[in-house]
Amino acid sequence: MAGLETFYDVMRRQGITRRSFIKYCSLTAAALGLGPEFVPQIASAMETKPRLPVLWLHGLECTCCSESFIRSAHPLVKDVVLSMISLDYDDTLMASAGHQAEAILDEVMEKYHGNYILAVEGNPPLNEDGMYCIVGGKPFVEQLKKVASGAKAIISWGSCASYGCVQAARPNPTQATPVHKVILDKPIIKVPGCPPIAEVMTGVITYMLTFDRLPELDRQGRPKMFYSQRIHDKCYRRPHFDAGQYVESFDDEGARKGYCLYKVGCKGPTTYNACSTVRWNDGVSFPIQSGHGCIGCSEDGFWDKGSWYARLQNVGGFGVEASADKVGMVAAGAVGAGLAVHAAISALSRARYKGDDDQ
Amino acid sequence: MVSSKSNILSDEDLQGTNLAGQSARALRARKLTTIYVYEAPVRLWHWVTVASIIVLVVTGYFIGSPPPTLSGEPSSHFLMGWIRYLHFSAAWIFSVGFAGRVLWTFMGNVYTRELFYIPFWRKDYWTGLLNEVLVYAFLRKQGEKTIGHNALARTALFFCFTLTSLFMIVSGFALYSDGTGMDSWEGLVFGWVKPWLGGDLGTHFLHHWGMWVIILFVMIHVYTVTREDIMSRQTLLSSMTNGYRSYRDDRPE
């Protein structure tokens, strides 16, 4: 157990120099969009505040959030985050297992009641009394409710916890349910994405440590600093969009020249995330840069919103899959033909109509 | 409405015209009732809305399915930029017009309010609706004489035009806030509909469907007003240009 050691103590103990520490504080301030005057504030918080206990639960998920998290470069997970927060329970990362691990959960919940952060990766399936996801011999939903009861705030990691993601896609056989629909009485920060960007994950935690409050959230509960703009808004291919230059198919000239992927179904214009600014793997690239459209993984229900390779959603219920435009054109054709027939009959009946209007 | 006896012109009616002094009876000319229905702001709004809908539909379609790729450097083109600019400008004109039209219902005549509600509890609305349906099914010769909109027209206008327009304005401004930012006034006032309509993509999708509702409505609207102008007992096309609706007969029913 971490006790009352501060972040700075931990970092110094791990051989991080004062100079590196201050550099880290400046980088963090920049990452959070704060001015240089906040650097001393961050440094002072790190030096004086006790480490924040975090319990990280895993429900129905694929661990891609954890995989992303451990690749954070600014700040580096190895050097900073796993020491910064006191990650007391995370069944994929912790050394202990079985009863020993579950005992830690109870201990932290008791000792830091009302003061720890609950990070949830994945979501609870509610069907069959939650039997589709068992952790420690009990349905995950029970563990989630129990641990949430003493939490100060909850972070919903990824699209699973935030919106449901693939396991909640139609027909959702296990009735996988996002965290905010199960836990109703705690502040919840949604960090959607499949997975979320590593720097976004660590940035959210750093903000909460530094300022001892939740980051400003948008209407859907996402931190504004990372989710207030669309990928489209900062996309480096945006000039091609505005110019009217599109990739028409993945093997054409436009694809080689790096034109806009709008016509091949890029969801950048409808997806709120930081991929086009923060990028992935230490800023190396992001899907659009690699030549593939955004699939909109940080948007609610992205599995059920039609093809990843078409602009318009397909319309079910018309026998074959058809786009809204096809259905609309068929409807317009049918209405046009109907009107023509109606006009013909009207003309015939008019032809038989003699005399003027006032009989 | 004038009684049917007085609709033949009398000698006095010719006074002050080029036919003054002639015998009115021999001319067999008729005098017909004309009512001022559509006031100038309503007519102006109608045609401004027509123009903006044409621009909105064409540009909106191209936003959903952009024209073929242009060659050359992106710096020498701004095609999608212009398409979107026209769409947003026309949308603003359409929206301001719609708002002005709503305000005009408080200042204008009784017919200005017909677009905005359906007299659900009135029996004559339902009988009028049935009558017009029978007319369009060729089961009844002529419809009733109406001063504003007939019951069928009113129903179509309310659902396919008024409600659809309102939906297009709300969803349109919500999508516009994608560009202006979620803290812009568009985002604050209209942004809430996006999660409700299935996220940003779902809102785009429903906004696109709204376009098709409007297109079908315009087709039917243009057909029926032309047909009514020829076949019904009152004028329609000219009443939306000069505001006067003339009646071809003075039969009371």
Interface residues (C-beta under 8 A of the other chain):
Chain A: D218 R219 Q220 K224 S228 Q229 R230 H232 D233 P239 H240 F241 D242 A243 G244 Q245 Y246 E248 G254 Y259 Y262 K263 K267 P269 T270 T271 Y272 G296 E299 D300 G301 F302 K305 R311 L312 Q313 A324 D325 V327 G328 A331 A332 V335 G336 L339 H342 A343 I345 S346 S349 R350 D356 D357 D358 Q359
Chain B: S4 N7 R30 Y61 G64 S65 P66 P67 P68 T69 L70 S71 P74 S75 S76 H77 F78 L79 M80 G81 I83 Y136 F138 D178 G179 G181 M182 D183 G191 W192 P195 G198 G199 D200 L201 G202 H204 F205 H208 W209 M211 W212 I215 L216 M219 I220 Y223 R227 I230 M231 R233 R248 D249 D250 R251
